[in-house]
């Protein structure tokens, strides 16, 4: 897969203890990469997909705001490519603690990119942000990579600022004396679902916790529209972008949207009803919203499809089916996660996707 680009290659993965990061660590390991993780430890007393997987991956439990520690670990690992997923990723938490959100997402990214430009082994960096980095105008069409960045809440605004940090480093420090060019890309993914997400104030984990307690989940904005996709979809895009950077494709060092087909842009209520088709115990009711949230957000990922040949593998109905199955039978995280990855890869090969060959 991915032209065998990751086999026996040193890869540095920040945020490996998180939802996306733990899935990506598993996939990179399957690709034969030598993975080094750097992240905060999972929250004490809370469930963690990373801990459920129990992967034999070398890692450092530390904060990306610790610039000296981050650079030391990067120098020791000597990676060729860095996937940067470490972040404060929750909108409501950003209202409760905006400074930590800004420090983690913006200065943390600056710390990483500053370290990368001084570590000659690093050739490629994929910085993961979000579709919420755009100045939202409640448009009925998807945002493109050239649209204006912005953000109402501290989380969204911090991710827009993260994009500016990455763009600045890309423009200012790509050429390095005595070392290969440093190619930096950003990836702006839509709403991600899938097994192993235990974050607070996020739709699927809230549903899972409510079902476990025999309760009705409380939903703030059931009519909010988002571009939904299974976690493996953006991870495939990150790996594909990384492959292009490692191959020296300077055109790939840019911003990329990663989103589903237009038919899979759906309301929260539609997602919940679709989930209930595979998970009958799901019950929900609407409660008052706690803070400003965007009513509609759509993403145009046509550039990624056209230029790199990426496309979604699982439609929303399949993503919901796999997500429900994981939570209904996910006490052993690895036994649920690894087969779903294999099923996804088999479907990608059946679809004729070049990266899966």
N, C-alpha and C positions, 0 to 999 in steps of 0.2 A: 504493500500500500504506500501511496505517496512517493512512488518511485524509490522505495526503500531508503528514503532520505534520513530516517531517524535511527536506523540500525547502528548500534555501537557508537552513537553520537552522544556527547555530554549535553544534557538539557537541564536548565535551571527553571524551576516552576515555583512562582510565588503564589500563595493562597492555596496550597495543595490540601489543606485541611478543610476547605470549604466544599460546598455542594459541587460546583463545576470543577473545581480543582481536583477533587478526589476521583471523579470520573475521568478527567484528563490524565491523571497519574496512572490509572489502570490502563488506559489506551496507549500511552507512551511506553509503558512497560511491555505491553503486547507487541509493540512495534520494534522492540529490541533496544530502546534507548536506555542510556545510563542517566537516571533521573535523580536530581537533587532538589528537595523541597525546602521552602522557606516560608513560614507562616506563623501566626499566633496559634497557640494550642486551642483545641475545641473548648467551648465554654464549659466550665465545670458543672456537672450535674445534668447537662443536656445531651441528647442523643447526637451522634455524629456519624455520618457516612464514612468518613475517613477511618474512624476507629472500628466501624463495622467491617470494612474491607480488609484491614490488617495486612496491607501490602508491605513487602520487604523493600521499602524505598528509603534511602538515606535522606535525612532531613534535619533541619535546624528550626527549633521553635523560638522565634524572635519576631520583633516588630520592624516593619519596613520604615518606620520613622527613625530607627536607630541607624543612621547613615554609616557610621564606622563599622558596625557589626555586619551590615548588609554588604558593604564592599569587601570586607574580609572573607565572608562566606562565598561571595562571587569569585574572588581571586582564587580561593582554595578549590572550588568546583571546576573552574576553567571551562565553562560551557561555550558551545558554539552558538546556541540559540537560547533565548529567555522568553518564557511565556509569563506575562505579568497579570495575574488574576487577583492578587491580594487587594482588598478594598473594604471600606464600610459601605455596604450595599443596600441598606434599608432606608426607605423614605421617611418613615415615622421616627426611626432612630436619629436621622439627621436633624429633625426638628428638636428632639430631646437633647442632642449633644452636637450642635453644628460645628464647633471647633475641632472636635476629634474627627468628624467627617472630612473637613477641609484639610486638616493636617495629614490624615491617612491617605486620602485619595489624590491630593495635589502634591504635597511635599513628599509623600511616600514615593510617588511616581518619579518626581524629580530626583530623589535620592537614588533610585534604581538606575535611571538613565545616566546620571552623572557617574555612577560606578561603572556602568557598561562601557562608557566611552573611554575609560581608563584601563579596562581589562582587555588586552589585545585579542584574546581568544573569542570574544563575543562578536559575532558577525550579524546577528539578526535578533530583533526584539519584536514580539507581538504584544501590544498593550490592549487589554480588554476594557472597554468602557460600556456604553449602554445606548439604546435608542432614545433614552430620555435626555441625551445631551443637546437635543435641538430646542431652539426657541419654539415652544408649542403654540400653534395658531389654531388648533382644533380643525385642521384641514381634513377634507374628505379623501385626500390622496396621500400617498406615502412620502415621507421625507427622503431626500436624496443627499448624498455626501456633500454636495455643494451648498446646501441650505444653511441658514444662519444658526450658529450655536447659541445656547442659552439655558435657562432653567429657573423655575419658580422656587422650588424647594432647595434646601442646601445640598441634598444628595445630587439632584440633577445638575445644579450649577457647578458643583465640584467636579462632576464628570465632564462638563463642557470645558472647564478649566484644565482638566487632565488632558483633553484633546489638544488644547493650545500648548501645553508643556511639551507633549510628544511632537507636535508640529514644529515647535521651536528647535528642539534637539535634532530633529530630522533635517531641518534647513541649515543649522549652524555647525553641526558636528559629525556629519556623515563621513567626511574625509578625515583620515587619521594618519599621521606620519608613522611609517614603519608597521602599519597594521592594515588589514582589510577594511574596506568601507563598512560603516555601521548602518545597516538598513533597519528602519523602524516603521512598523505599521500599527494602525489602531483598528479595532474591530468593534462595531456598535451593534450589539445583538438585541433582539426583541425579547419579550417575556419568555422565560425558560421554565419548563416543567419537567418532572421526572422523579424517579425514586431516589431517596436519600437526601432530600432537602428537608432539613429540620429547623430552618430559620424562623424566627418569630415574625408575626405580622406579614406573612406571605401566604398566598391563597392555599396552595396544596398542603403545606405543613399544618396550617390552621385546620383544614378539613381533616387531616389524619389524626390530629390530637383530639378534635371534637368527636370523631367516630370512636376512638379508643375509649373515650369517657362516656359514650352513649349520649352525647349532647348535640344540639343544633349549632352549627357554626354561624357566627355573626359576620355579615358581609356589609362593608361600608358603601360600596358603589357597584351594585350588580349590573348596571347598564354601561359601565366603563368599557370601552373597546380597546383591545390590545392585540399585537401580533404574537400569537402563541406558537411555541415550537418545543419539541423534545430536546433535552439537554445535549443529546448526541449531535444534533444538527449544527449548532454553533461550534462545537468542538471540532467537527470535521472541517469547518471553514477555517478555524484557527490553524489547524494542522496543514491545510492546503496553502494558506497564506505563508506559513512558516517554511514550507517546502519551496515556495517561490523565492523567498528571501534568501534561503540557503543556496539556491541555484544562482544567486546574483542578479535576480530580476529587479532592477531598481524601480520599475514602474509599480511593483507590488508594495513598495514602501510608501504607503498612503493610507487614507481612511477607507474602511469598507463597512457597508451595512450588511447585516446577516439577519434575514427575516424569512418568514414563511410565504407561501403563495397567498394571494389576496383572499381566497376563500377561507383561509385559516386565521384571518383576522376576525375575532369574535368578541362578544361581550362576556363579562365575568359570569353572568347568569347562564349563557349558553355553554360555557365551559363546565360549570357546575352540573348542569343537566346532562351534558355528555358524559361527565365523570360518573354520575349516578347510574347510567346505563350499565356500567361495569362494576359498580360499587354501591349496591342498593342501600347501604346503611347511611349514605350521605344525606344530610338534611341541612337546610340553610334558611336564614331569615335576614332581612335587611335591618341595619341599625344606622344611626346617624353618623355621618362622616366626621372624623376628628380633625382634619386639616385639608387644605387645598390639594386636590388631585386632578390630573388631566382627565377630561371626559373621553377623549378619543385620541389614539396615537396609532399611526400606520407607518410602515417602513417599506421603502423601495430598495430591494436588494438585486435589481436587475444588473447592476455593474458587476457584481460578484459572479452572477450566472454567466454573463456574456464574456467577460475577460478571463476568468479562471475556471469556468466550467463547473462551478458548484451549483447544486440544486438540492432542495429538501428530499429526503428519502421517505419519511413517515408523515402522512397527513395528520391533521389534528385528531381525528377520530382514533387513529392508531396510537398516537402519542398518549391520549387519555387512557386507552386500553392498557398500554404498557405501564403507565404510571399507577393506575389502580391496582394492577396485578402486583407491582412491586410492594406497595404499602400493605396489601392484604396478606402477603406472604414473605415480607422482608425482614423477618427476625434475624436471619443470616444474610447480611448484606451482600457478601460475595456471591453466594449461590443465586441471588436474584439479579445482581448487577452484571456479572460476567456473561451469562447466557443472553441477556438483553443486548449487550454489545455485539455478541456474535450474530444474533438475529438481525441487528441493524446492518452489520457488514455484509451479511448474505443478501439482504434486500438491496443494498447499494450495488453489489456486483450484478444482481439480476437486472437492475435498472441500467446497467451499462456505464456507470460512472467511472471515469478514467482513473481517479485517485484510488478506487477500491480494487483495481485489477491486481 
